[in-house]
Amino acid sequence: MSVTRTASVRRTNDHFEPETGLDPQAQRRLRGHIEQIDYTAYASNREVIGQVLGHADAAKFQKLAVAAALARAQWAAEALALTQTPQPLNADQTDKLARLRMTYEELAEAYEGLRRMVERGYLNFPA
């Protein structure tokens, strides 16, 4: 099983691997069931995400990208401002910095999630 590490989430690629004890016909049947399950998940995602989000377009992605860039810049600017004097950060300063980082990371993850939704066909993106 392979593991992909993103900024904050660990994802595994756990694809079908037939048991060695199954005969080829049973393996094909099992693979068919798994494909049916995968398609059901795809259709469910497409329907629900389409209802909730509608469609995506370049303008929506740009607004999200700008929001993430601003959040990243605010986080970095705060870190630079807090480290201009050679003093350890207090708890309030650390908490503020952590909140700014979390804001950036959440927006970046939302972007990645929406991008995956378009790639997988869950979210319509007009050509």
C-alpha positions as CSV (number, residue, x, y, z in Angstrom):
1,M,0.0,0.0,0.0
2,S,1.5,3.4,-1.0
3,V,1.1,6.5,1.2
4,T,1.0,10.1,0.0
5,R,1.8,12.8,2.4
6,T,0.3,16.2,1.7
7,A,0.7,19.4,3.8
8,S,-1.6,18.1,6.5
9,V,-3.3,14.9,5.4
10,R,-2.0,11.4,4.9
11,R,-3.7,9.5,2.1
12,T,-3.3,5.9,1.2
13,N,-3.8,4.3,-2.2
14,D,-5.5,1.0,-1.2
15,H,-6.4,-0.6,-4.5
16,F,-7.9,-4.0,-5.1
17,E,-5.4,-6.8,-4.9
18,P,-7.0,-10.3,-5.2
19,E,-6.3,-12.9,-2.7
20,T,-4.0,-15.6,-4.0
21,G,-6.4,-18.3,-2.8
22,L,-9.3,-17.1,-5.0
23,D,-9.9,-18.7,-8.4
24,P,-9.8,-16.3,-11.4
25,Q,-13.5,-16.3,-11.8
26,A,-14.1,-15.3,-8.1
27,Q,-11.4,-12.6,-8.5
28,R,-13.3,-11.1,-11.5
29,R,-16.6,-11.2,-9.6
30,L,-15.0,-9.5,-6.7
31,R,-13.3,-6.9,-8.9
32,G,-16.7,-6.2,-10.5
33,H,-18.3,-5.6,-7.1
34,I,-15.5,-3.3,-6.2
35,E,-15.9,-1.3,-9.4
36,Q,-19.6,-1.0,-8.7
37,I,-18.8,0.3,-5.3
38,D,-16.3,2.8,-6.7
39,Y,-18.9,4.0,-9.3
40,T,-21.5,4.4,-6.6
41,A,-19.1,6.6,-4.6
42,Y,-18.3,8.6,-7.8
43,A,-22.0,9.1,-8.7
44,S,-22.8,10.1,-5.1
45,N,-19.9,12.6,-5.0
46,R,-20.9,14.1,-8.4
47,E,-24.5,14.5,-7.4
48,V,-23.9,15.9,-3.9
49,I,-21.0,18.2,-4.7
50,G,-22.8,19.5,-7.8
51,Q,-25.9,20.3,-5.7
52,V,-23.9,22.1,-3.0
53,L,-21.3,23.8,-5.1
54,G,-22.9,24.2,-8.5
55,H,-20.1,24.7,-11.0
56,A,-16.5,26.0,-10.7
57,D,-14.9,28.5,-13.0
58,A,-11.6,30.3,-13.2
59,A,-13.0,33.4,-11.3
60,K,-14.0,31.2,-8.3
61,F,-10.6,29.5,-8.3
62,Q,-8.8,32.9,-8.6
63,K,-10.7,34.3,-5.6
64,L,-9.8,31.3,-3.5
65,A,-6.1,31.5,-4.7
66,V,-6.0,35.2,-3.7
67,A,-7.5,34.5,-0.3
68,A,-4.9,31.7,0.3
69,A,-2.1,34.0,-0.9
70,L,-3.2,36.8,1.5
71,A,-3.4,34.3,4.4
72,R,0.0,33.0,3.6
73,A,1.4,36.6,3.4
74,Q,-0.2,37.6,6.7
75,W,1.2,34.5,8.4
76,A,4.7,35.2,7.0
77,A,4.5,38.9,7.8
78,E,3.5,38.1,11.4
79,A,6.3,35.7,11.8
80,L,8.8,38.2,10.5
81,A,7.4,41.0,12.8
82,L,7.5,38.7,15.9
83,T,11.1,37.8,15.3
84,Q,12.6,41.2,14.8
85,T,13.6,41.4,18.5
86,P,15.7,38.5,20.0
87,Q,13.0,37.5,22.5
88,P,11.1,34.2,22.8
89,L,7.5,34.4,21.7
90,N,4.9,34.4,24.4
91,A,1.8,32.2,24.4
92,D,-0.4,34.8,22.8
93,Q,2.0,35.5,20.0
94,T,2.4,31.8,19.3
95,D,-1.3,31.3,19.3
96,K,-1.8,34.1,16.9
97,L,0.9,32.8,14.6
98,A,-0.7,29.3,14.8
99,R,-4.1,30.7,13.9
100,L,-2.7,32.5,10.9
101,R,-0.9,29.4,9.7
102,M,-4.1,27.3,10.2
103,T,-6.1,29.8,8.1
104,Y,-3.6,29.6,5.3
105,E,-3.4,25.8,5.4
106,E,-7.2,25.4,5.5
107,L,-7.5,27.7,2.4
108,A,-4.7,25.8,0.6
109,E,-6.4,22.4,1.4
110,A,-9.7,23.7,0.2
111,Y,-8.0,24.7,-3.1
112,E,-6.5,21.2,-3.4
113,G,-9.8,19.6,-2.6
114,L,-11.6,21.6,-5.2
115,R,-9.0,20.9,-7.8
116,R,-9.3,17.1,-7.1
117,M,-13.1,17.5,-7.4
118,V,-12.6,19.0,-10.9
119,E,-10.1,16.3,-11.9
120,R,-12.3,13.5,-10.8
121,G,-15.4,15.0,-12.5
122,Y,-17.3,15.6,-9.3
123,L,-17.4,19.4,-10.0
124,N,-18.3,20.9,-13.3
125,F,-15.7,23.2,-14.8
126,P,-16.9,24.8,-18.1
127,A,-14.3,24.5,-20.9
